[in-house]
Amino acid sequence: MAKKKVEKPQREFTRRQLSRWQQQKRRQRIIFGSAILIVVAVLAVVGVGFYSQWYAPKYKPLHETVIEVNGTKFNMQYCIDAINFQLGDYYYYVEYYFDYVIETIEQNELIKQEAEELGFTVSDAEVKEILESYGYDDIPAVKDAIRAQLLLKKLNDEYFEQQVPQFAGQRHIMAMFLESESQANEVIARLETGEDFTALAAEFSLDATCKEGEGDLGWRPEGVLYLLIGSSVLEENAFNCEVGALSQPIYEEAKTKMVGYWLIEVVERSEVEEQTEEEEAAATEEGGEVEIQAKVKVMLLASEQEANEVRARLEDGEDFATLAEEYSQHSASSQDGGEFELTSADTISSAFNEFVFDPEVELGNLSQPIRDEEVSTTGGYWLIEVVDIDDNRQIDEESRDLLKGDALSKWVDALWDDPDNNIVSYLDNEKRQWAILHIIGG
């Protein structure tokens, strides 16, 4: 006979026990909730610290888009990589080259996009070959810079090779660049007595190309002389001169030459013991003032003829300051009426310093014109002779290379002028300074 199941009597809680039990549960909930709040607070503090100390100041700015070129985006990390690649160990010059590198990034992308439109591309394998050959970092900014250079070479060798003709009308040109009209007239007189153009050009020409070539610039089509020498005056006149006739002196104001003539008056000169460069540098680092060794009045003139003319006017009583402001090409003193203080750290040129510190030079006496081949001045005179003319002559390799390079350069310039190209920069001054500090700080 089965045993009868005895039901366990249910436990009854008193009102006081129930109240205590509810209080315990409430305390447990409070403790558990407080623990969660503490954990959340700790995580929040860690998160804020992470955000404020690393994410916001370091990570986030590097991944923000700072340039867009026709929709292609470049972030700050890319720009910094490009700057480091371009400057290498000279990263401390970043402030001076920052804008140039940013412009190069934009230009490289324009080149890539436009080259693709013309059907020219560079493979990843070609880029990788350069990377491995030179040990460059395999990162996007470096690869894009290499790609752009390879594209330019390919465009020059293949596309613009077809754009530049093989034959053109040309002239056989002789030329020399001289410092003054009087010197040019003297050379003309010597040529008329039978002296050789090449010998005189080698002796007197102040343009390096003309001097090295002894005045013979060879057969040239139009457009090459400017690229070769940088003179629009020579280019224009060479293709308008009568064949077989020597030109009259032709003035060019802007052309630079490595010669000038000083007029110097030493006003004061200190007897200072000569210091080594190391001693001067040490004195400067310690905050000491660089001692003034001489006070002078100076003018730098473009030619001996001009220097003699100005000196004669000074001898006749004209004002030094007025003439210096009008004629002197010494930028450091011309706007101060020619007054200049020479310190122990200054070395203008050998000819200049030798005169100023020559103990036999009397104070207050104006020098004769002092020729100086260590300074540059602008202005001079061309003598041009067109030896022969050919209406359809094969262009030599040097001239074609110059013309192809010029066509490529103009093509790149046109990319910037194309209104269809849209370049957007978000690099304000704050972001620019952040990038500079990031690069310098490593």
C-alpha positions in Angstrom: 0.0 0.0 0.0 1.5 3.3 -1.2 2.5 5.8 1.3 0.5 8.9 1.4 2.5 11.9 0.3 2.8 14.4 3.1 2.8 18.0 1.8 5.5 20.2 3.3 4.0 23.0 5.2 4.6 26.4 3.5 6.8 28.8 5.4 5.0 31.8 6.6 6.9 35.1 7.0 6.0 37.6 9.5 5.4 41.2 8.4 8.7 42.2 10.1 10.7 39.5 8.2 9.2 40.5 4.9 10.1 44.1 5.5 13.7 43.1 6.4 13.9 40.9 3.3 12.7 43.7 1.0 15.2 46.1 2.5 18.0 43.7 1.8 16.9 43.3 -1.8 16.7 47.1 -2.1 20.3 47.5 -0.7 21.5 44.8 -3.1 20.0 46.7 -6.0 21.6 50.0 -4.8 25.0 48.3 -4.4 24.7 46.7 -7.8 23.6 49.9 -9.5 26.3 51.8 -7.8 28.9 49.3 -9.1 27.6 49.7 -12.6 27.7 53.5 -12.3 31.3 53.3 -11.0 32.3 51.0 -14.0 30.6 53.4 -16.4 32.3 56.3 -14.8 35.7 54.7 -15.0 35.1 53.7 -18.6 33.9 57.3 -19.3 37.1 58.7 -17.8 39.2 56.3 -19.7 37.3 57.1 -22.9 37.6 60.8 -22.4 41.3 60.5 -21.7 41.7 58.3 -24.8 39.7 60.8 -26.9 41.4 63.9 -25.5 44.9 62.6 -25.3 45.2 60.4 -28.4 42.1 60.2 -30.7 41.3 63.9 -30.9 44.8 65.4 -31.0 46.6 62.6 -32.9 44.5 60.0 -34.7 41.5 62.1 -35.9 43.5 64.9 -37.6 45.6 62.4 -39.5 42.6 60.8 -41.0 40.6 63.9 -41.9 40.3 64.8 -45.6 42.3 68.0 -46.2 42.5 68.1 -50.1 40.1 67.0 -52.8 41.1 66.9 -56.5 38.1 66.3 -58.8 36.6 64.1 -56.0 39.8 62.2 -55.1 40.4 62.7 -51.4 43.7 63.0 -49.5 44.0 63.0 -45.8 46.5 64.6 -43.5 48.5 61.4 -43.1 49.0 61.3 -46.9 50.1 65.0 -46.9 52.6 64.4 -44.1 54.0 61.3 -45.8 54.4 63.3 -49.0 56.2 66.1 -47.2 58.6 63.7 -45.4 59.3 62.0 -48.7 60.1 65.3 -50.5 62.2 66.8 -47.7 63.8 63.8 -46.2 66.4 64.8 -43.6 65.7 68.4 -44.3 62.2 68.2 -42.6 63.1 71.3 -40.5 62.5 73.4 -43.6 58.9 72.2 -43.7 57.4 75.6 -43.0 59.0 77.0 -46.2 58.1 74.0 -48.4 54.8 73.0 -47.0 52.6 74.9 -49.6 54.9 73.7 -52.4 54.5 70.0 -51.5 50.7 70.4 -51.1 50.6 72.0 -54.6 52.7 69.1 -55.9 50.1 66.6 -54.5 47.3 68.4 -56.3 49.3 68.7 -59.5 50.3 65.0 -59.5 46.7 64.0 -59.2 45.8 66.3 -62.1 48.6 64.8 -64.2 47.4 61.3 -63.4 43.8 62.0 -64.3 44.5 63.9 -67.5 47.1 61.4 -68.6 44.5 58.6 -68.3 42.2 60.7 -70.5 45.0 60.7 -73.1 45.5 56.9 -72.7 48.7 57.0 -70.7 49.0 55.1 -67.5 51.8 53.6 -65.3 51.5 50.1 -63.9 51.9 49.2 -60.3 54.8 47.0 -61.4 56.6 50.0 -62.8 56.2 51.9 -59.6 57.3 48.9 -57.5 60.5 48.6 -59.5 61.4 52.2 -58.6 60.4 51.7 -55.0 62.7 48.7 -54.7 65.5 50.2 -56.7 65.8 53.2 -54.4 64.5 51.6 -51.1 61.6 54.0 -50.8 58.7 53.3 -48.4 55.8 51.4 -50.0 53.1 53.9 -49.0 50.5 55.7 -51.2 52.1 59.2 -51.1 55.4 57.9 -52.3 53.9 55.7 -54.9 51.8 58.5 -56.3 54.8 60.8 -56.5 56.8 58.2 -58.4 53.8 57.5 -60.7 53.5 61.1 -61.6 57.2 61.4 -62.6 57.0 58.2 -64.7 53.9 59.6 -66.4 55.6 62.9 -67.2 58.5 61.0 -68.7 56.1 58.8 -70.7 54.2 61.8 -72.0 57.4 63.6 -72.9 58.9 60.6 -74.7 55.7 59.3 -76.4 53.0 61.9 -76.6 54.9 65.2 -77.0 57.4 63.4 -79.3 54.6 63.4 -81.8 53.6 67.0 -81.1 57.0 68.6 -81.9 57.9 68.6 -85.7 61.0 67.1 -87.0 61.6 69.9 -89.5 61.1 73.7 -89.3 62.4 77.0 -90.6 65.6 77.8 -88.8 68.4 80.4 -88.5 72.1 80.0 -87.8 72.7 82.5 -85.0 75.8 84.2 -83.5 75.3 86.3 -80.3 77.1 87.8 -77.3 75.9 89.7 -74.3 77.9 92.7 -73.1 77.7 94.9 -70.1 77.3 98.3 -71.7 76.7 100.1 -74.9 80.2 101.5 -75.0 81.7 98.1 -74.7 79.3 96.8 -77.5 80.5 99.6 -79.8 84.1 98.8 -79.0 83.5 95.2 -80.0 81.7 96.3 -83.2 84.8 98.4 -84.1 87.1 95.4 -83.6 84.9 93.2 -85.7 84.9 95.7 -88.5 88.8 95.6 -88.4 88.6 91.8 -89.0 88.7 90.3 -85.6 86.8 87.0 -85.1 83.3 87.0 -83.6 83.9 83.7 -81.8 87.1 84.9 -80.1 85.5 88.2 -78.9 82.4 86.3 -77.6 84.5 83.9 -75.7 86.4 86.8 -74.1 83.7 89.3 -73.4 80.2 87.6 -73.4 78.5 87.7 -70.0 76.0 85.0 -71.0 77.4 81.6 -70.1 75.9 79.7 -73.1 77.2 82.3 -75.5 80.6 82.3 -73.8 81.0 78.6 -73.8 79.8 78.2 -77.4 82.1 81.1 -78.4 79.1 83.0 -79.6 77.9 80.3 -82.0 74.3 79.2 -81.0 74.0 77.0 -84.1 70.8 76.4 -86.1 67.7 77.1 -84.1 64.0 77.2 -84.8 61.8 79.8 -83.3 61.1 79.4 -79.6 64.3 77.6 -78.7 66.6 80.6 -77.9 64.3 81.8 -75.1 64.3 78.2 -73.6 68.1 78.0 -74.1 69.1 81.4 -72.7 66.0 82.9 -71.1 66.0 86.0 -73.3 62.9 87.1 -75.1 64.9 90.1 -76.6 67.4 87.7 -78.2 64.7 85.5 -79.5 62.7 88.3 -81.0 65.6 90.1 -82.6 67.4 87.0 -84.0 64.3 86.2 -86.1 63.9 89.7 -87.3 67.6 90.6 -88.1 68.8 90.9 -91.7 70.7 87.8 -92.7 74.5 88.3 -92.9 74.4 91.7 -91.1 75.7 92.4 -87.5 73.0 94.1 -85.4 73.5 97.4 -83.5 73.7 97.1 -79.7 70.3 95.9 -78.4 69.5 96.6 -74.8 67.9 94.1 -72.4 67.0 95.5 -69.0 66.0 92.3 -67.1 68.8 89.8 -68.1 71.1 88.9 -65.2 74.9 88.8 -65.5 77.6 87.9 -63.0 79.4 91.2 -62.8 78.9 94.6 -61.2 80.8 97.7 -60.2 81.0 99.2 -56.8 81.4 102.8 -55.8 82.3 102.9 -52.1 83.0 105.6 -49.5 84.2 104.3 -46.1 82.7 106.5 -43.5 83.9 104.7 -40.3 86.1 101.7 -39.8 86.7 99.9 -36.5 89.9 98.3 -35.5 88.5 94.9 -34.5 90.6 91.8 -33.8 89.8 89.2 -36.4 87.6 86.4 -35.1 87.2 82.8 -36.4 83.8 81.7 -37.7 83.5 79.5 -34.6 84.1 82.4 -32.3 81.5 84.5 -34.1 79.0 81.7 -34.0 79.6 81.2 -30.3 79.2 84.9 -29.6 75.9 85.0 -31.5 74.6 81.9 -29.6 75.4 83.5 -26.3 73.2 86.5 -27.2 76.1 88.9 -27.8 75.8 91.6 -30.3 77.7 91.3 -33.6 80.2 94.1 -33.6 79.9 96.7 -36.4 83.2 96.9 -38.2 82.5 99.6 -40.8 80.0 102.1 -41.9 80.0 102.8 -45.7 78.1 104.5 -48.4 77.9 102.2 -51.4 76.4 101.8 -54.9 76.4 98.7 -57.1 76.2 99.6 -60.8 75.5 97.5 -63.8 78.5 98.5 -65.9 81.8 100.3 -65.7 80.4 102.9 -68.1 77.4 103.5 -65.7 79.7 103.6 -62.7 82.0 106.2 -64.3 79.0 108.3 -65.2 77.5 108.2 -61.7 80.9 108.9 -60.2 81.3 112.0 -62.4 77.9 113.3 -61.2 78.9 112.8 -57.6 82.1 114.7 -58.2 80.0 117.5 -59.6 78.1 117.7 -56.3 75.0 115.6 -56.8 73.6 113.8 -53.8 74.9 110.3 -53.1 71.6 109.1 -51.5 69.5 110.3 -54.4 71.7 108.6 -57.0 71.9 105.4 -54.9 68.1 105.2 -54.8 67.9 105.7 -58.5 70.8 103.5 -59.8 72.2 101.2 -57.2 71.3 97.4 -57.5 72.5 96.7 -54.0 69.1 96.0 -52.4 70.4 96.0 -48.8 71.4 99.7 -49.0 69.7 101.3 -52.1 66.5 102.3 -50.2 68.7 103.8 -47.4 70.5 106.1 -49.6 73.4 103.8 -50.0 74.2 103.7 -46.3 75.3 100.3 -45.0 76.8 98.9 -41.8 79.3 96.0 -42.3 79.4 93.7 -39.3 81.9 91.0 -38.4 79.4 88.4 -39.8 79.1 90.1 -43.2 81.1 89.0 -46.2 79.7 90.8 -49.3 82.4 89.7 -51.7 86.2 89.6 -51.9 86.5 92.8 -53.9 84.1 94.7 -51.6 85.7 93.6 -48.3 89.3 94.0 -49.4 88.6 97.7 -50.3 86.6 98.5 -47.1 89.2 97.0 -44.8 92.3 98.1 -46.6 94.1 100.3 -44.0 95.5 102.4 -46.8 92.0 103.5 -48.0 91.3 106.9 -46.4 88.0 107.6 -44.8 85.6 109.8 -46.7 87.3 109.2 -50.1 85.1 107.9 -52.9 86.5 104.8 -54.7 87.1 104.4 -58.4 84.7 101.8 -60.0 85.6 98.4 -58.5 84.8 95.4 -60.7 83.2 92.5 -58.9 82.5 89.1 -60.5 81.0 87.6 -57.3 77.8 89.7 -57.5 75.0 89.9 -60.1 73.4 92.8 -61.8 70.8 93.2 -64.5 70.9 94.9 -67.8 73.2 94.7 -70.8 73.5 94.8 -74.6 73.2 92.1 -77.3 75.2 91.9 -80.5 73.5 89.4 -82.9 74.5 88.1 -86.3 72.3 85.8 -88.4 74.8 83.8 -90.5 72.3 81.9 -92.7 68.6 80.9 -93.0 66.9 77.6 -94.0 63.1 77.4 -94.4 62.9 73.6 -93.8 65.8 72.2 -91.8 65.8 69.1 -89.5 65.7 70.2 -85.9 68.6 68.9 -83.8 68.1 66.7 -80.8 68.9 69.4 -78.2 66.4 71.8 -79.7 63.7 69.2 -79.9 64.2 68.2 -76.3 63.8 71.8 -75.3 60.6 72.2 -77.4 59.2 68.9 -76.0 60.0 70.0 -72.4 58.3 73.3 -73.0 55.2 71.7 -74.5 55.0 69.4 -71.5 55.4 72.3 -69.1 52.7 74.3 -70.8 50.4 71.2 -70.7 50.9 71.0 -66.9 50.2 74.7 -66.5 47.0 74.4 -68.5 45.7 71.8 -66.0 45.6 74.5 -63.3 43.8 76.9 -65.7 41.2 74.3 -66.8 37.8 75.4 -65.2 36.6 71.8 -65.2 39.3 70.8 -62.7 38.0 71.3 -59.2 40.5 71.5 -56.3 39.3 72.0 -52.8 41.7 72.6 -49.8 40.5 72.4 -46.2 44.0 73.3 -44.9 43.4 76.4 -42.9 46.2 78.0 -40.9 45.4 75.9 -37.8 45.7 72.6 -39.6 48.8 73.8 -41.4 50.5 74.6 -38.1 49.4 71.3 -36.6 51.0 69.4 -39.5 54.2 71.4 -39.3 54.5 70.7 -35.6 53.7 67.0 -36.1 56.4 66.7 -38.7 59.1 68.6 -36.7 58.1 66.7 -33.5 58.3 63.4 -35.2 
